């Protein structure tokens, strides 16, 4: 009897230990946050089930590849797919394909994420899809019918995915089921990566010109066209041709724009009188058009100092749902703006014209995302070419000096 009791005790102890170990392991799975133009959601990945696939996906995440890419395919009741195209259905260059791991036998259930591929099973690169139902036809059956590799699932924000699944679609860029209005992945990052809010709080704006010079050092002949910045095909006229124009293009829904805000603001304050620095809101989708209206309304009502930073914080950090005129009216009113004044400005022809001009600038500059900086209507500086946000300002300094030297000749 004692032997049986001891055996039962040991089995119970092993079970409890195993339970704790399995719970601990469950909590070590990497998580990825996708900030989109329609809201955010969070993925949990399964490196134990699909190690090569997860490593491939995280490599794209860590290098910022997915930022400003599209959900370019939406099939209600089936999938939403993205990760391979930029605005205008421009295809992005990818790394070598990853080996198919669908034999892990994870099912393509609703809310799971799988790798998209061509006919051959080992052709997946960067594109992925999220299942909107249990898609039996995509599951692994045999080596002859390998299916598609499931490597994670949505653990937060499935309502956002369903909202994306309901958008209107059309045929564009040679593809079907393309959203009429771009659905943009503004930021894709690991959950444990630096928080943009913390980054902004910890980044102190330089107070003196000497501090800026120390923080952003530039060296002549260090930066190369095509490698560190892009030369525009056609120069865009500046608003004051007696000065060197520097324009920052941003949108309130972009975490990287939020991070750049204190840096570029400090940079602008330290420029000489021959530099004309200003900002404008990027517009290439419906949400961005709404945010652009908010920017210009705040300017029109002389409340930018009250609205700009809080609106940035509400959308990027607090992830508040601000998706229509009413939401914006509520927000402006909460900061002391008369609702009638807001409504009149929001629907005025002046604001409509300013938004149209912003759209035209985007067409002329041909950006790959946001934030971007355009120097004197000739050069475009983006985060990927420059190598980072601070590096964007270093390259900008180089180009300003380049233009300054050209004006003296």
C-alpha positions, -999 to +999 in steps of 0.1 A: +000+000+000+028+024+009+045+016-024+013+025-043+009+057-024+045+067-031+041+059-068+009+080-069+027+108-052+056+107-076+033+106-106+014+136-093+046+155-087+059+148-122+025+159-136+026+192-117+062+198-127+053+190-164+024+214-162+046+242-149+072+235-176+046+235-204+031+267-191+065+283-189+073+272-225+040+285-237+050+319-225+083+320-244+068+321-279+077+353-297+049+378-303+047+403-331+026+435-332+012+446-366+001+483-366-021+488-397-040+517-411-072+500-398-059+492-363-035+468-347-033+430-339-008+407-322+006+374-334+020+345-314+045+324-334+054+287-330+092+283-334+089+248-320+066+237-348+080+257-377+115+268-368+127+278-403+095+296-411+095+316-379+132+325-382+125+337-418+095+357-408+113+374-378+142+382-400+119+403-422+103+418-392+136+428-376+149+445-407+117+466-411+108+449-444+071+447-437+067+484-426+046+503-451+037+471-471+001+463-480-025+437-473-029+434-511-054+405-513-086+402-494-110+373-499-140+374-475-144+341-456-111+328-469-079+349-463-063+383-461-027+383-476+002+407-474+039+413-470+051+416-505+039+448-521+041+486-515+016+512-525+008+511-562+012+473-561+050+477-564+067+443-556+094+443-530+127+423-535+130+394-511+156+369-498+158+333-508+127+310-503+123+290-471+117+253-469+080+243-465+072+230-429+036+222-433+042+186-422+040+200-387+003+193-393-009+225-378-043+233-393-052+264-413-079+274-387-095+308-384-070+333-370-039+313-378-011+328-400+005+308-428+031+314-455+020+322-490+039+304-518+038+294-555+030+259-568+062+243-555+061+239-517+095+254-511+089+288-527+076+309-497+096+342-492+080+372-474+043+370-481+019+355-455-019+351-451-043+351-422-071+325-424-106+338-420-121+303-415-109+267-413-095+263-448-093+225-451-079+227-486-048+245-474-039+218-447-011+193-451-024+159-463+008+142-476+041+150-493+022+149-526-004+174-511+018+194-488-005+224-481+007+256-465+029+261-434+010+274-404+035+291-380+014+312-356-020+326-346-036+359-337-039+363-299-053+399-299-071+421-324-091+396-345-118+422-348-093+443-368-086+414-391-123+410-397-126+447-404-099+444-430-117+414-444-148+435-451-131+462-473-142+468-509-119+452-534-111+455-571-086+443-598-053+463-598-017+457-607-025+424-623-041+410-592-076+403-581-092+410-547-070+441-542-085+466-516-098+498-533-082+518-505-047+507-494-047+487-462-011+495-450+011+477-424+025+509-409+047+490-385+055+453-378+077+447-347+084+422-320+064+428-288+096+432-268+112+456-292+117+492-280+084+510-274+080+541-296+065+560-267+094+552-245+118+560-273+103+595-276+103+601-239+140+591-236+151+610-266+158+645-254+157+673-280+191+690-283+189+725-268+219+740-285+235+741-319+266+724-306+245+695-292+229+690-326+263+690-343+275+664-319+244+642-322+242+644-360+277+644-375+281+645-413+311+639-435+314+651-471+314+623-497+301+597-472+267+592-487+259+579-521+229+584-544+209+552-548+225+537-517+218+562-489+192+584-506+172+586-538+175+612-566+140+621-579+134+614-616+121+649-619+128+678-596+097+692-578+094+730-576+100+743-540+078+770-524+108+794-520+136+790-546+158+814-527+162+788-499+171+752-495+138+734-489+136+705-465+101+688-462+092+660-438+064+637-449+045+620-420+012+605-410-004+602-376-008+564-380+029+558-383+050+547-353+083+556-370+069+591-377+061+593-340+097+583-331+112+608-356+090+637-344+112+650-315+144+645-335+133+663-367+117+690-346+150+697-328+168+695-361+145+721-377+150+746-349+188+745-354+189+752-391+204+784-406+181+810-422+188+797-457+169+765-449+131+764-454+119+735-432+083+724-430+061+693-427+031+679-445+008+648-441+012+619-465-019+608-483-024+576-502-052+559-484-086+568-468-073+568-432-043+589-442-067+614-459-087+617-426-054+623-406-044+649-432-076+668-427-070+667-390-036+682-395-048+710-417-079+717-395-056+722-365-035+746-385-066+765-398-080+769-362-046+778-348-047+749-323-017+728-336+001+732-303-028+717-285-037+689-310-006+677-329+013+658-302-018+644-283-033+632-316-001+614-325+000+598-291-037+588-292-034+570-325+001+554-322+005+547-285-030+545-271-044+530-303-076+548-300-101+543-328-102+575-348-117+565-381-142+592-391-152+629-388-172+623-356-142+607-339-120+636-348-147+661-337-149+644-303-111+645-300-108+682-309-136+690-286-119+672-257-090+697-262-112+728-260-121+733-297-156+744-305-174+715-323-191+738-347-158+755-356-142+721-362-170+709-384-170+740-406-133+739-410-132+701-417-158+704-445-144+737-460-131+740-495-098+753-481-091+721-463-101+700-493-077+720-514-048+715-490-054+678-488-055+676-526-022+694-527-007+669-502-019+640-524-003+657-554+030+661-535+030+623-528+025+616-565+054+638-574+078+626-546+069+589-552+077+578-516+081+542-505+066+549-471+066+572-442+084+591-427+105+605-455+124+637-460+127+656-493+156+680-498+152+709-522+127+690-544+156+668-557+164+641-531+143+617-511+156+603-478+139+572-463+147+551-432+156+520-451+182+537-474+196+559-447+199+531-422+177+545-394+158+576-381+189+595-368+207+585-400+179+601-420+189+634-405+226+628-410+219+622-447+197+652-448+225+674-434+248+661-461+223+669-488+216+704-474+254+711-474+256+697-509+228+721-521+244+750-502+277+745-519+259+743-553+242+776-547+276+793-540+291+781-573 
